[in-house]
Amino acid sequence: MGGSDTALGTDEATALLATLYRVPCAVFQSTGERIGAHLGRMAVHFKDGGPPIMMTWFESGLLQARTILGMEVEKDTLARETGDSPMNLRCGELTAKKNACVEAQDYAGAAKYKEEIEQAKAALTDQYIRKKSAGTFAPDANASFLILDPRYSGPDEVSQIAGGEWCAWKRASELFRDPKSNVTFLIAKAGERDTGSLENFACFDGNEERAQLTSGQN
């Protein structure tokens, strides 16, 4: 499937996840230089506790595959870009009250307002990435991605894997030699897994999961 013989492609991975684990997948395409257009979709996925994202592309005629374990986006930047005037005004009011508490040496009050400011900023960020999840971010990805290279075959030791060429933080511009490469992304929707009926459980579902579902039906 998928025409690959050196690595699993998204077609194969989608089929395996659906057949073995009954997990549906979302597949979309972009180019290396326009990953930013899908930044919101990926941010929502990870914010909701989603699993790693698979991506594949061809380079020098060979299929390349990498895994995105996570991403880093500046929350303050996202909050500033929302353009949500009421929420921005609220943040400003809370900041003024926090500063007044500091001047009055009411540090407990200042801590309380600081917490409310963080909650307001978190709400702004959440609104922003969900609003942008349809793919309306600027093409250039203002984010860093934690990339895992699945070709690693050494010892199962973090010191050998992390921080080097096998697992590291990278900007989009560092991932692809050709920024116009066509890249395919696979997002496994583990939260939408079809557990099916209890009678059709396979051995890989495990006794613990079977017991949980059975108790849930009682």
C-alpha positions in Angstrom: 0.0 0.0 0.0 1.1 3.6 -0.6 3.9 2.5 -2.9 6.6 2.6 -0.2 9.1 -0.2 0.4 11.7 1.4 2.7 9.4 2.9 5.4 5.8 2.9 6.5 3.8 5.6 4.7 0.7 7.3 6.0 -1.5 4.9 4.0 0.0 1.9 5.7 -0.1 3.5 9.1 -3.8 4.6 8.6 -4.7 1.0 7.6 -2.9 -0.5 10.6 -4.4 1.8 13.1 -7.9 1.2 11.8 -7.5 -2.6 11.5 -5.6 -3.4 14.6 -6.7 -0.7 17.0 -9.9 0.7 15.4 -8.5 4.2 15.7 -9.6 6.7 12.9 -7.1 9.1 11.4 -7.1 12.5 9.8 -4.7 12.9 6.9 -3.8 16.3 5.4 -1.1 17.6 3.1 1.0 20.7 3.0 4.5 21.8 1.9 7.5 22.3 4.2 7.3 26.1 3.9 3.5 26.2 4.7 3.3 24.1 7.9 2.3 27.2 9.7 -1.0 27.0 7.9 -1.8 23.9 9.9 -0.3 25.1 13.2 -3.7 25.6 14.8 -4.9 22.1 14.0 -1.8 20.5 15.5 -1.9 22.8 18.5 -5.5 21.8 19.3 -4.6 18.1 18.9 -1.8 18.3 21.4 -3.7 20.6 23.8 -6.4 17.9 23.9 -3.9 15.3 24.8 -3.6 13.7 21.4 -0.8 11.2 20.5 2.2 12.0 18.3 1.7 13.2 14.8 3.3 11.3 11.9 4.6 13.1 8.8 6.1 11.8 5.6 7.7 13.3 2.5 10.0 12.3 -0.3 13.6 13.5 -0.4 16.0 12.5 -3.2 13.4 9.9 -4.3 13.3 8.2 -0.8 10.4 8.3 1.6 11.2 10.1 4.8 9.2 9.7 8.0 9.4 11.6 11.2 7.2 11.9 14.3 6.1 15.1 16.0 6.1 14.5 19.7 5.0 18.0 20.7 5.2 21.6 19.8 6.0 24.9 21.4 4.3 28.1 20.7 4.6 31.3 22.7 1.3 31.7 24.5 1.7 35.4 25.0 2.1 35.8 21.2 -1.0 33.8 20.6 -2.9 35.8 23.1 -1.8 39.1 21.6 -2.9 38.0 18.1 -6.4 37.0 19.1 -7.8 40.5 18.7 -10.4 39.7 21.4 -11.0 43.3 22.8 -13.2 42.4 25.8 -10.7 39.8 27.0 -7.7 42.0 26.4 -9.4 44.8 28.4 -10.1 42.3 31.2 -6.4 41.4 31.3 -5.5 45.1 31.4 -7.9 45.7 34.3 -6.5 42.7 36.3 -2.9 43.8 35.6 -3.7 47.3 37.0 -5.3 45.7 40.1 -2.3 43.4 40.6 0.1 46.4 40.3 -2.0 48.3 42.9 -1.7 45.4 45.3 2.1 45.3 44.8 2.3 49.0 45.6 0.2 48.5 48.7 2.4 45.5 49.6 -0.7 43.3 49.5 1.2 40.4 48.0 -1.6 37.9 48.6 -4.0 40.0 46.6 -1.3 40.5 43.9 -0.9 36.7 43.7 -4.7 36.3 43.3 -4.8 38.7 40.4 -1.8 37.2 38.8 -3.6 33.8 38.8 -6.7 35.4 37.2 -4.5 37.0 34.6 -2.9 33.6 33.7 -6.4 32.1 33.5 -7.6 34.9 31.2 -4.5 34.5 28.9 -5.1 30.7 28.8 -8.6 31.4 27.7 -7.4 33.7 25.0 -4.9 31.2 23.8 -7.5 28.4 23.7 -9.9 30.5 21.8 -7.2 31.5 19.3 -5.8 28.1 18.5 -9.3 26.6 18.1 -10.4 29.5 15.9 -7.3 28.9 13.8 -7.6 25.1 13.7 -9.1 25.4 10.2 -5.8 26.4 8.9 -5.7 30.2 8.8 -2.3 30.7 10.4 0.4 32.6 8.5 2.3 30.1 6.3 5.6 30.5 8.1 5.4 28.4 11.3 6.2 30.5 14.3 6.7 27.4 16.4 9.2 24.7 17.3 8.5 21.0 17.0 9.9 18.1 19.0 10.9 15.6 16.3 11.6 11.9 16.7 13.4 10.0 13.9 11.9 6.5 13.8 15.0 5.1 12.1 16.8 4.9 15.5 17.8 1.4 16.3 20.3 1.8 19.1 19.9 1.0 22.8 16.7 2.0 24.7 18.4 4.8 26.6 17.2 8.4 26.8 20.8 9.7 26.8 21.4 8.0 23.5 18.2 9.3 21.9 17.4 12.7 23.2 19.3 15.9 22.4 21.0 14.6 19.3 20.0 13.9 15.7 17.4 11.3 16.7 15.2 13.4 19.0 15.5 17.2 19.1 13.6 20.5 18.9 13.5 21.9 15.3 12.0 24.8 13.5 10.0 24.0 10.3 12.9 25.5 8.2 15.3 22.9 9.7 13.2 19.9 8.9 13.2 20.0 5.1 16.0 20.5 2.7 13.5 21.5 0.1 10.9 23.8 1.6 8.5 23.1 -1.3 8.5 19.4 -0.5 5.0 17.9 -0.3 4.4 16.7 3.3 1.7 14.4 4.4 0.5 14.5 8.1 -1.3 11.8 9.9 -3.2 12.6 13.1 -4.5 9.6 15.0 -7.8 10.3 16.8 -7.3 8.0 19.7 -10.2 9.7 21.6 -12.5 8.5 18.9 -11.5 4.9 19.0 -14.3 2.4 18.2 -14.2 -0.2 20.9 -17.0 -2.2 19.3 -19.0 -4.8 21.2 -17.5 -6.8 24.0 -18.0 -10.0 22.0 -15.6 -8.7 19.3 -12.7 -7.8 21.5 -9.3 -9.0 20.3 -6.5 -10.0 22.6 -4.6 -6.7 22.2 -7.4 -4.9 24.0 -6.3 -6.4 27.2 -8.2 -7.7 30.3 -8.0 -4.4 32.1 -9.8 -2.5 29.3 -12.3 -5.3 29.0 -13.0 -5.1 32.7 -13.4 -1.3 32.6 -16.0 -1.5 29.8 -17.8 -4.4 31.5 -18.1 -2.5 34.8 -19.3 0.6 32.8 -22.2 -1.3 31.4 -23.4 -2.6 34.8 
